[in-house]
Amino acid sequence: MDVGDNRVKILFRFYSDVLEEETVETMWAIVMDQEKGLYKIDSIPFYAPLVASNDIVFAEYDEKELMLTYRNTIEYSGNSTVWVVVMDDSVEVNIIREIFKSMGCVSEKINDAYFAMEIPAIIDYKIIKQELGKLEKEEIIGYSEPCLSTHHQF
């Protein structure tokens, strides 16, 4: 399906534990059923918790926000989101991203020390978690699991 003309931005408003403040984030989504307000998230969340790529969400136009605004998640994709901060200044963020890319996890870099990573539902999270734990123990990274699907909980 060509999503070129079928994508919209959705606003998410939430309290960010990372930023410790009320925050907004916009994400791309694919229109599934505009009349019913159903959209499939087509982004990796940078800050919004409890939502992952490919989740189906309900959003509606909000007069106050002046744009489509997230209301709730209708169907979970089974994907998870992990946020990673590179703590060791001598390590390039893209090197860490490549480690996880080789394990099947795509990511989006936010800056030179922070990226959001998607864990697809079909990936064995135990292997990813081991690598995250190893890098954290070596004090190279810190990470959080803001959206861990039931497929990835053990």
C-alpha positions in Angstrom: 0.0 0.0 0.0 1.4 3.4 -1.0 1.1 5.5 2.2 2.3 8.7 0.7 -1.0 10.5 0.7 -2.4 8.3 3.5 -0.3 9.6 6.4 -1.3 12.2 9.0 0.3 13.7 12.1 -1.3 12.9 15.5 -0.6 14.8 18.6 0.1 13.0 21.9 -0.1 15.0 25.1 1.2 13.3 28.3 3.4 13.7 31.4 7.0 12.7 30.5 8.9 11.0 33.2 12.1 11.5 31.1 11.6 15.3 30.8 9.7 15.6 34.1 7.0 17.8 32.6 3.8 17.9 30.6 4.9 17.2 27.0 3.5 16.9 23.5 4.8 14.8 20.7 3.5 14.4 17.2 3.8 11.1 15.3 3.1 10.0 11.8 0.2 7.6 11.4 -1.4 5.8 8.5 -5.1 6.4 8.0 -6.9 3.1 8.6 -10.5 4.4 8.8 -10.8 8.2 9.0 -14.6 8.1 9.7 -14.0 5.9 12.7 -10.9 7.8 13.8 -8.6 4.8 13.4 -4.9 5.3 12.6 -1.8 3.0 12.6 1.2 4.6 14.3 4.0 4.9 11.7 6.7 6.3 14.0 8.9 5.2 16.9 7.8 7.2 19.9 10.6 9.5 21.2 8.9 10.4 24.5 5.3 9.1 24.5 4.9 6.1 26.8 2.7 3.1 26.4 2.4 3.3 22.6 4.5 1.6 19.9 4.8 1.6 16.1 2.0 -0.2 14.3 -0.4 0.2 17.2 -3.9 1.1 16.0 -5.1 4.2 17.9 -8.3 6.3 18.0 -7.7 10.0 17.4 -10.0 12.9 16.7 -9.7 16.5 15.7 -9.3 18.6 18.9 -10.5 22.2 18.6 -8.1 23.4 21.4 -5.1 21.6 19.9 -6.1 22.4 16.3 -5.1 19.0 15.1 -5.8 15.2 15.3 -5.2 14.2 18.9 -4.6 10.8 20.4 -7.4 9.5 22.6 -6.7 5.8 23.2 -5.1 2.7 21.8 -7.5 0.3 20.1 -5.2 -2.6 19.2 -1.6 -3.2 20.3 0.8 -4.3 17.6 3.0 -6.4 19.9 5.9 -4.2 19.2 7.8 -2.6 22.1 9.7 0.7 22.4 13.0 1.1 24.3 14.7 4.4 24.9 18.5 4.4 25.0 20.9 7.0 26.3 24.6 6.7 25.5 26.4 7.5 28.8 30.0 7.0 27.6 31.1 10.1 25.6 33.8 8.1 23.8 31.1 5.8 22.2 29.3 7.1 19.0 25.5 6.7 19.2 25.3 5.2 15.7 27.6 2.3 16.8 25.2 1.3 19.5 22.3 1.7 17.1 24.0 -0.6 14.6 24.4 -3.3 17.2 20.7 -3.5 17.7 20.0 -3.0 14.0 21.9 -6.2 13.3 19.6 -7.9 15.9 16.5 -6.8 13.9 15.7 -3.5 15.8 15.3 -0.3 13.9 15.8 3.0 15.8 15.5 6.8 15.3 18.2 9.0 16.7 17.1 12.1 18.6 20.5 13.6 19.3 24.1 12.4 19.7 23.3 10.6 22.9 19.7 9.4 22.7 17.6 7.2 20.5 14.3 5.4 20.5 14.3 1.8 19.4 11.5 -0.5 18.1 11.5 -4.1 19.1 9.3 -6.0 16.6 6.8 -8.5 18.1 8.6 -11.3 16.2 12.0 -10.6 17.9 13.1 -12.6 21.0 13.4 -9.8 23.5 15.6 -11.9 25.9 18.5 -11.5 23.4 18.0 -7.7 23.1 17.6 -7.4 26.9 20.9 -9.3 27.4 22.7 -6.9 25.2 21.1 -3.8 26.8 22.0 -5.2 30.2 25.6 -5.9 29.2 26.1 -2.4 27.8 24.4 -0.9 30.9 26.7 -2.9 33.2 29.7 -1.6 31.2 28.3 1.9 31.9 28.1 2.6 28.1 24.3 3.1 28.1 21.3 3.6 30.2 17.9 2.5 29.0 14.2 2.4 29.8 11.2 0.3 28.6 8.3 2.7 28.3 6.2 0.3 26.2 7.0 -3.3 26.7 4.4 -5.6 24.9 3.1 -8.8 26.4 5.2 -10.6 23.8 8.4 -9.2 25.4 7.6 -9.6 29.1 9.2 -12.5 30.9 
